[in-house]
Amino acid sequence: MATDLIPGVGAGTLLESTLLADDRSVRIGAIHRLDYGEAIVLTHDRWKFDAGGIPQYAILLATARDVATAGRDDDEVLLLRVEGTAPLAMESDLRAVREEALRTALSRNASPSPSVVLDLDLDPFTKNRVSFTGLRCRILGTFYEDDVDGTKRLQFGADVDNFYATATYRVLKPLGAGLSAIASYLKPDPSKPVELVQIGVVRYSATRRRAKQSGQHDAAVAVNIHDFIGHKTGLLGMTRTGKSNTAKILIARTFAVSERARAAGQRPIGQLIFDPQGEYANPNTQDGTEIAAIGAKHVRIFKFGADGSQSHVRPLGINFFDPDQVEAVQGLIADKLRSEGSAGYVNDFAITKFADVPDDYGETTRAQRGRLILYASLLRAGFTLPQTNAGTTSPYSVLVNIKKDLKDAIARRMRRDPFTKVGTQAGLHSVAGRDVQTVVDAILELKRADDQEAISFCDDIRWTSTEPIYTGQTGQSGNVRGWRNLLDLKEFHNPATQNDPADEIYAHLVEGRIVIVDLHVGSPPIIKTLSENITRRLLAKQTTIFTSGKEPPPIQVMLEEAHNLFSSDRYKDDGDVWIRLAKEAAKLKIGMLYATQEVSGVAHQVKANTANWVVAHLNNTKEVQELSKFYDFASFGDSIISSEDKGYVRLKTLSSPFIVPIQVDVYGVHLVNEARKAAGDPPLPTMTGPGRPPAAGQPDGSQPTLMDMDGTRTSTPRHG
């Protein structure tokens, strides 16, 4: 009887050359039982040993042989994943035979010691029979060949459309290039660009001795980096399990894609990283380098305390006395006031505008008067005045449009004239910074004395909503905290800042730079408010472009501690900036990487719209049960809890049809240099020693083999 594969499968076919060739897989058994969702594989101890072991979660292939009938069938190879063991039909009988042999040995030997009884040397026939075992496998789907535009392509379907008698199947364990081809398989999508980049190597188990001894530990896994651009990616796992390392790899790879897009005349991709621990801006002992090493002209770091000595390190604070930054100032103050209560003046303050309105004399005049009492409130709270007006060498002063009668009345109360005429515009004057508070006090005194000019001057929502902040009093509820609420905001204030950091950050993102907001220094309330202000500005800018009928620039955002940002309770609040980011990111061309150790703490809606999953160690069943609601992560539940190895993750990407367990590469100088090369910059010297990874892609310095699905071997990732 013929024993060839089903017709068409043989030397030269894509299935054979990619998956079934002798150098790509090794036979380990046959099918014992088969249905549409599960297969029981029959194997033998010797075959498992020769194949380098068969760990749980190992990938297997099942392929049918020609049954020598008149019917013909298409070529198909079933993809299996080992999930456990299974009893064979005669296993109970064989156990009984072994037990009887042990009882006989015990009765025939004077010594009942375990070594005498249990080390019984079975006869070769019996020993061979008891060496057969069963493997319980989930059927992940079917590989088959298809003609696409006249070219043979390997396709994958996530089910089984037919099966034969179990005796017709042989089962193989893929290895090397064959395993790499499976682990790196992408669902074809002609509408989406493909750039394969290496992210790690296949890793089935925490114990890797057999894999290393048999040379099966370095099958490279590649992903399409475009899966991560413009989509949500969840980095899930406990602290110190490699989430940040994975994020750095994705950030560096995305930067390389961005620079190639720039070189091709396309829009580059900006990346915004909120860095609460300072690990992206600064080198650390885990990987020996940092994202900032990509280069000063490509990376901007915003941090508290920046003194301007480094051009790429910018101050994170804002100048509360700069009219051009008043929108950010108002936002920070409004957020702080809301946290203390929701009095009427708080709501009025939040919705009004303190910025000048070009070509609108009336609105600009009222905005100037509102800023006058706003700056007086800051001074009362102890904010430091700038030495000069922003962008000039002139001593700091505040512009205000004021009528002559009121100006003269203030001068009489102060017994000197604090106003200096500015330009030719009627009524426009400047007030020196040191006189601002005194001028406001005089205006309020005149108002209380029923001076009509003073009453008219103060009759605007900007003034009336800010006056309770300055005075600490409101007509409706008496005493309020007022200016005392501003004390916690003094950390934000940097009188040397020339621009609102939120606007400057957005400009860098549009230019395709990596922007790291270093938040490891600063109190939690300040960090929270500042992060929200930057994100709110990002959403506003992207929304303005989107609603104008244009396509917003592509931007990626990296967030840590996502369970604090996207909780189920917060998801009900459409006004929450983080919830708006989660809901509106896709249409605004914003991709999002979020990291958390509390899967259950992230709203279901966010997880349901997550395209890419990187799952490291989680330490409790609650989190694993929540994770099990998605794809077939439930199959990996025990391993996720028990295996604490750093970088050992289960990976599911947008283009991958199944979960692959992998060991993520170590971020290091080699990836920094890849990013620098894409930007046309010279490489950094490769360093070794403590904290410095080897230049190759693996933790041990070896270079894995990457095999594309068309059968082409490459030693480095292919960029399509």
MOTAJO-V191103 format. One record per pair of residues at least 12 apart in sequence whose C-alpha atoms are under 7 Angstrom apart, sorted by the first residue. I is the first residue (numbers start at 0). J is the second residue. D is the distance in Angstrom with one decimal. If there is no record, write none. Layout:
I J D
I J D
//
This chain:
0 67 7.0
1 65 6.8
1 67 6.5
2 64 6.2
2 65 6.1
3 64 6.0
3 65 5.7
4 63 6.5
4 64 4.3
4 65 5.3
5 63 6.5
5 64 5.3
5 65 4.6
5 74 6.4
7 74 6.7
8 74 6.4
16 710 6.8
17 177 6.0
17 708 6.7
17 710 5.4
18 173 7.0
18 177 5.0
23 173 5.7
23 174 5.4
23 175 6.1
23 176 5.9
23 177 4.4
24 171 5.9
24 172 5.3
24 173 4.0
24 174 5.3
24 177 6.5
25 50 6.6
25 171 5.2
25 172 5.3
25 173 6.4
26 170 5.8
26 171 4.0
26 172 6.1
27 42 6.0
27 46 5.3
27 47 6.3
27 50 6.9
27 170 6.0
27 171 5.4
27 172 6.4
28 40 6.7
28 41 5.5
28 42 4.5
28 169 6.2
28 170 5.1
28 171 6.9
29 41 5.2
29 42 6.7
29 168 5.9
29 169 4.6
29 170 5.0
30 165 5.3
30 166 6.9
30 168 5.9
30 169 6.6
30 170 6.8
31 165 6.1
32 165 6.3
33 165 6.7
35 159 5.9
36 137 6.2
36 138 5.2
37 136 5.7
37 137 4.7
37 138 5.3
38 135 6.3
38 136 5.2
38 137 6.4
38 138 6.6
39 85 6.8
39 133 6.3
39 134 5.5
39 135 4.8
39 136 6.0
40 133 5.5
40 134 5.0
40 135 6.6
41 131 6.9
41 132 6.0
41 133 4.9
41 134 6.6
42 131 5.7
42 132 5.6
42 133 6.3
43 130 5.6
43 131 4.4
43 132 6.0
44 130 5.5
44 131 6.6
51 209 5.6
51 210 6.2
51 213 5.5
52 209 6.5
54 203 6.5
54 204 6.7
55 81 5.4
55 82 5.7
55 83 6.3
55 203 6.8
56 80 5.5
56 81 4.7
56 82 5.6
56 203 5.8
57 80 5.6
57 81 5.3
57 203 5.9
58 79 5.8
58 80 4.7
58 81 6.6
58 172 6.7
58 173 7.0
59 78 6.1
59 79 4.9
59 80 6.1
59 170 6.8
59 171 5.7
59 172 4.7
59 173 6.3
60 76 6.5
60 77 5.6
60 78 5.0
60 79 5.9
60 170 5.5
60 171 5.1
60 172 6.3
61 76 5.8
61 77 5.0
61 78 6.7
61 168 6.2
61 169 5.7
61 170 4.4
61 171 6.4
62 75 6.9
62 76 4.9
62 77 6.4
62 168 5.3
62 169 5.6
62 170 6.6
63 167 5.1
63 168 4.1
63 169 6.3
64 167 5.2
64 168 6.0
66 167 6.7
74 143 6.0
74 144 7.0
75 141 6.4
75 142 5.7
75 143 4.7
76 141 5.6
76 142 5.1
76 143 6.5
77 140 5.9
77 141 4.5
77 142 6.3
78 138 6.0
78 139 5.5
78 140 5.4
78 141 5.8
79 136 5.8
79 137 5.6
79 138 4.7
79 139 5.6
80 136 5.2
80 137 5.3
80 138 6.6
80 139 6.9
81 134 6.6
81 135 6.0
81 136 4.4
81 137 6.6
82 135 5.8
82 136 5.4
82 137 6.7
83 134 6.0
83 135 5.0
84 133 5.7
84 134 4.3
84 135 5.0
85 133 4.8
85 134 5.3
85 135 5.2
86 133 5.8
87 132 6.8
87 133 5.9
93 129 6.2
101 116 6.2
101 117 6.7
104 116 5.8
139 157 6.0
139 158 6.7
140 155 6.8
140 156 5.4
140 157 4.0
140 158 4.4
140 159 6.0
141 155 5.5
141 156 5.2
141 157 6.4
141 158 6.3
141 159 6.2
142 154 5.7
142 155 4.6
142 156 6.6
143 155 6.4
174 215 6.4
175 215 6.3
175 218 5.1
176 218 6.5
176 704 6.6
176 705 6.5
176 706 5.1
178 218 6.3
179 218 5.0
179 219 5.3
179 220 5.8
179 705 6.0
179 706 5.6
180 706 5.2
180 707 5.6
180 708 5.3
182 220 5.8
182 659 6.2
183 220 5.2
183 221 5.0
183 222 6.2
184 655 6.3
184 708 6.7
185 654 5.0
185 655 5.0
186 654 5.2
186 655 6.1
186 656 6.6
192 225 6.8
193 223 5.6
193 225 6.6
193 719 5.7
194 223 5.2
194 224 6.0
194 225 6.9
194 717 6.9
194 718 4.6
194 719 4.7
195 221 5.7
195 222 5.4
195 223 4.7
195 224 6.5
195 716 6.1
195 717 5.4
195 718 5.4
195 719 6.7
196 221 5.1
196 222 5.6
196 223 6.4
196 224 6.5
196 716 4.9
196 717 6.5
196 718 6.9
197 219 6.8
197 220 5.8
197 221 4.1
197 222 6.4
197 716 5.5
198 220 6.0
198 221 5.7
198 222 6.8
198 663 5.8
198 664 5.9
199 219 5.9
199 220 5.3
199 661 6.2
199 662 5.4
199 663 4.2
199 664 4.6
200 217 5.6
200 218 5.3
200 219 4.3
200 220 5.1
200 661 5.4
200 662 5.3
200 663 6.7
201 216 7.0
201 217 7.0
201 218 5.7
201 219 6.4
201 220 6.4
201 660 6.1
201 661 4.3
201 662 6.2
202 216 6.9
202 660 5.6
202 661 4.5
202 662 5.6
203 660 5.9
205 642 6.1
205 644 6.9
217 703 4.9
217 704 6.7
218 703 6.0
218 704 5.8
218 705 6.8
219 703 5.4
219 704 5.5
219 705 4.9
220 705 6.9
224 253 6.8
226 652 6.8
226 653 5.7
226 654 6.7
228 555 6.9
228 590 5.5
229 555 6.9
229 585 6.4
229 588 5.7
229 589 5.3
229 590 3.7
230 585 6.7
230 590 4.6
230 591 6.2
230 610 6.2
231 590 5.8
231 591 4.7
231 592 5.9
231 609 4.8
231 610 5.5
231 611 6.6
232 591 6.2
232 592 4.7
232 593 6.3
232 609 5.8
232 610 6.0
232 611 4.6
232 612 5.9
233 592 6.1
233 593 5.2
233 594 6.0
233 609 6.6
233 611 6.2
233 612 5.1
233 613 6.1
234 593 6.0
234 594 4.5
234 595 6.5
234 612 6.4
234 613 4.9
234 614 6.3
235 594 5.8
235 595 5.3
235 596 5.7
235 598 6.8
235 613 6.1
235 614 4.8
235 615 6.0
236 595 6.5
236 596 4.7
236 614 6.0
236 615 4.6
236 616 5.1
236 617 5.3
237 596 4.8
237 616 5.9
237 617 5.6
238 596 6.9
239 645 6.8
240 615 6.3
240 616 6.6
240 644 6.8
240 645 4.3
240 646 5.9
241 645 5.4
241 646 4.7
242 594 7.0
244 665 6.7
244 666 6.0
245 663 6.9
247 290 6.7
247 666 6.6
248 666 5.8
251 670 6.7
251 671 6.8
251 674 6.0
252 674 6.8
254 674 6.3
255 674 4.8
255 677 5.3
258 677 5.8
258 678 5.5
259 677 6.3
267 510 6.8
267 511 4.7
268 511 4.7
268 553 5.2
268 554 5.5
269 508 4.1
269 509 5.9
269 510 6.7
269 511 4.0
269 512 5.1
269 513 5.9
269 553 6.6
269 554 4.7
269 555 6.2
270 508 6.3
270 512 6.5
270 513 4.7
270 514 6.1
270 554 5.6
270 555 4.6
270 556 5.9
271 513 6.1
271 514 4.9
271 515 6.1
271 555 6.0
271 556 4.7
271 557 6.2
272 514 6.1
272 515 4.7
272 516 6.0
272 556 5.9
272 557 4.7
272 558 6.7
273 515 6.1
273 516 5.0
273 517 6.7
273 557 6.1
273 558 5.7
274 515 6.6
274 516 5.7
274 517 5.0
274 518 5.6
274 519 7.0
275 517 6.4
275 518 4.6
275 519 4.8
276 518 6.8
276 519 4.8
277 517 5.5
277 518 6.7
277 519 5.3
279 291 6.9
280 300 6.8
280 515 6.5
280 517 6.7
284 690 4.6
285 690 5.8
286 665 6.8
286 666 5.9
286 667 5.7
286 690 5.7
286 691 6.0
286 692 6.4
287 667 6.7
287 690 4.6
287 691 4.6
288 667 6.0
288 668 6.7
292 671 6.7
293 671 5.4
293 674 6.5
293 675 5.9
295 311 5.6
297 512 5.1
297 513 6.3
298 311 6.8
298 512 5.7
298 513 4.7
298 514 5.8
299 311 5.0
299 312 6.0
299 513 6.3
299 514 4.8
299 515 6.2
300 312 4.7
300 313 6.0
300 514 5.9
300 515 4.8
300 516 6.0
300 517 6.7
301 313 4.7
301 314 5.6
301 315 5.1
301 515 6.2
301 516 4.9
301 517 5.9
302 314 5.5
302 315 4.7
302 516 6.2
302 517 5.0
302 518 6.6
303 315 5.1
303 316 6.4
303 520 6.8
314 496 6.8
315 500 6.2
316 491 4.6
316 492 5.2
316 493 5.1
316 496 7.0
317 491 6.1
317 492 5.2
317 493 5.3
317 496 5.6
317 499 5.8
317 500 6.7
318 492 5.5
318 493 5.1
318 494 4.7
318 495 6.7
318 496 5.4
319 492 6.0
320 374 6.5
321 389 6.4
322 354 6.8
324 498 6.6
324 499 5.2
325 353 6.6
325 354 6.4
326 353 7.0
326 354 6.8
327 499 7.0
331 528 6.6
332 485 6.9
333 345 6.9
333 348 6.8
333 349 5.3
335 484 6.9
336 484 6.7
344 464 4.8
345 464 6.9
347 460 6.9
347 464 5.8
348 461 6.8
348 464 5.1
348 465 6.6
351 461 6.4
353 366 4.7
353 369 6.4
353 370 6.3
353 461 7.0
354 366 5.9
364 400 5.8
365 459 7.0
366 461 7.0
367 398 6.5
367 399 5.2
368 399 5.9
368 462 6.9
369 461 4.8
369 462 4.8
371 397 6.9
371 435 7.0
372 439 6.3
372 462 6.8
372 465 6.8
372 466 7.0
373 465 6.3
375 435 5.9
375 436 4.8
375 439 7.0
376 468 6.5
376 469 4.6
376 482 5.9
379 482 6.9
380 482 5.8
380 483 6.4
380 485 6.3
380 486 5.9
382 489 6.3
384 494 6.7
385 494 4.8
385 495 6.9
389 497 5.8
390 497 6.7
395 431 6.3
395 432 5.7
396 429 6.0
396 430 5.3
396 431 4.2
396 432 4.9
397 429 5.3
397 430 5.1
397 431 6.4
397 432 6.6
398 428 5.8
398 429 4.4
398 430 6.4
399 427 5.9
399 428 5.5
399 429 6.1
400 426 5.0
400 427 4.3
400 428 6.0
401 426 5.2
401 427 6.6
402 426 5.7
405 452 5.8
405 453 6.5
409 438 6.9
409 441 5.9
409 442 6.8
412 441 6.7
417 430 6.1
417 434 6.7
418 430 5.2
467 481 5.9
468 481 3.7
468 482 4.8
469 481 6.2
469 482 5.5
488 525 6.9
501 533 4.8
501 536 6.3
505 537 6.4
508 554 6.8
509 552 6.3
531 576 6.4
534 576 7.0
535 576 6.0
541 587 5.9
542 587 6.7
545 587 6.7
551 587 6.2
551 588 6.2
552 588 6.7
553 588 5.1
553 589 6.0
554 588 6.5
554 589 4.9
554 590 6.2
555 589 5.5
555 590 4.5
555 591 5.6
556 590 6.2
556 591 4.8
556 592 6.2
557 591 6.0
557 592 4.7
557 593 5.9
558 592 6.2
558 593 4.8
558 594 6.3
559 593 5.9
559 594 4.9
559 595 6.5
560 594 5.9
560 595 4.9
561 593 5.8
561 594 5.7
561 595 5.2
561 601 6.8
562 595 6.1
562 597 6.1
562 600 4.7
562 601 4.9
564 577 6.0
565 577 6.8
565 578 6.4
565 601 5.1
565 602 5.7
566 600 5.4
566 601 4.8
566 602 5.0
567 601 6.6
567 602 4.3
570 602 6.7
581 605 6.7
597 622 6.5
598 622 5.5
598 625 6.7
598 626 6.7
599 622 5.8
599 625 5.9
610 652 6.4
610 653 5.1
611 651 5.7
611 652 4.3
611 653 5.6
612 650 5.8
612 651 5.1
612 652 6.2
613 648 6.2
613 649 5.9
613 650 4.9
613 651 6.7
614 648 5.1
614 649 5.1
614 650 6.5
615 639 6.6
615 646 7.0
615 647 6.1
615 648 4.4
615 649 6.6
616 639 4.9
616 640 5.9
616 642 6.3
616 643 5.4
617 639 5.9
617 640 5.3
618 640 5.1
619 640 6.5
623 636 6.0
646 662 5.5
646 663 5.1
647 661 5.9
647 662 4.6
647 663 6.5
648 660 5.8
648 661 5.5
648 662 6.3
649 661 6.1
664 696 6.0
664 697 5.6
664 698 6.5
665 697 6.7
665 698 6.0
667 692 5.8
668 685 6.1
668 694 6.7
669 694 5.2
669 695 6.9
//
